Amino acid sequence: MVKTILKIEGMMCGMCESHINAAIRKHFDVKKVKSSHKKGQTVIVSYEKIDTRALKKVIDETGYTLKSVEQSEDE
C-alpha cells in the first residue's frame, strides 16, 4: 500500500472535501481517501503510487490548488 498526503488550498467546508474525494475516486484506483478542510489536506491509501502530475491536473480541474504531495510505502 502507498500512503499519499496532499496539501490542498481552497477547501472551506465538508462539501469541498466531498468534491475532492469524488474527483480522486473517479480518476484513480484508491482503497481509501479522506479530506480535511480544517487541516487543508487529503490522505489517500492506494495499491500503487499515483502519478503526481495526474494528481495536480485532477485537483486543478476541481478549482482547488495542490500545494504539495508526499508519498510513502504504508504497511
Secondary structure in CASP SS format (residue, H / E / C, confidence):
PFRMAT SS
TARGET T0000
AUTHOR 0000-0000-0000
METHOD secondary structure of the structure
MODEL  1
M C 1.00
V E 1.00
K E 1.00
T E 1.00
I E 1.00
L E 1.00
K E 1.00
I E 1.00
E E 1.00
G C 1.00
M C 1.00
M C 1.00
C C 1.00
G H 1.00
M H 1.00
C H 1.00
E H 1.00
S H 1.00
H H 1.00
I H 1.00
N H 1.00
A H 1.00
A H 1.00
I H 1.00
R H 1.00
K H 1.00
H H 1.00
F C 1.00
D C 1.00
V E 1.00
K E 1.00
K E 1.00
V E 1.00
K E 1.00
S E 1.00
S E 1.00
H C 1.00
K C 1.00
K C 1.00
G C 1.00
Q E 1.00
T E 1.00
V E 1.00
I E 1.00
V E 1.00
S E 1.00
Y C 1.00
E C 1.00
K C 1.00
I C 1.00
D C 1.00
T H 1.00
R H 1.00
A H 1.00
L H 1.00
K H 1.00
K H 1.00
V H 1.00
I H 1.00
D H 1.00
E H 1.00
T H 1.00
G C 1.00
Y C 1.00
T E 1.00
L E 1.00
K E 1.00
S E 1.00
V E 1.00
E E 1.00
Q E 1.00
S E 1.00
E E 1.00
D C 1.00
E C 1.00
END
